[in-house]
């Protein structure tokens, strides 16, 4: 959703006379978020294939024909010059309808290992905008490395950093990351006390009350710990942080790297462990430190943070490396691809 909004923002800036339409899932979170961005919005029904529990797919044969019919009606009525698919099962019916009407298709893939939907839909695409060069080997269309589009709130790289990180931002997504929360709970006394680091922590709804109670039990150091369930003003927090601890989702990495903030990443073990591939360029460049999910506990987290906080030279190198990897103008590059396809 956010890469799609980012590209729409870039297109509105570079092609102010263009007419844009976002198509999302009926009942999805995009129904609340997308209209607030000022985009015209329509929905279709959608069904996700569950490859692990096949019995859950009983409704798919009934939903797919209706989704394709809805998509065909939208494409025929809107008459787009080009359709952008940003991955996921919701984009498949619209992209297939566009291909059926011979409307050019551009895809955008943010993960190093493209998702199943993108791999299949690349057969009908003119070009795929990717975040990683390695993605091209899994696609059936021309691939162009643009980076992952980030919202306009992240279009500027932070300029000034301290000699050592004084504020840590922990991101677990809207649902939180329970393993990271457990490790943080164990590490907080040392991080707040011995390391003297201020911590802002996106806990997710499930763990918020527990982490908020922990703040009270920490005594005076607890004043430097600010847990919150979720906050839509994420950009402000990212730009105020000196270091970010997070899962290794492509969207989060793209936004934080565009801002230029060094990271400590804990790739999730889910979805075939694809997040491990997302971290490799950042770890290799020295812009991020990786903690395997199975090893993410209080002592390991404290150790990794201590090494960064107490080594100003290493922290400075992380800042420099992240500044070279972040792509704050990725949305504009994808917008240029779309414009080029539409005009040819």
Order of alpha helices (4+ residues) and beta strands (2+ residues): alpha-beta-alpha-beta-alpha-beta-alpha-beta-alpha-beta-beta-beta-alpha-beta-alpha-beta-alpha-beta-alpha-beta-alpha-beta-alpha-alpha-alpha
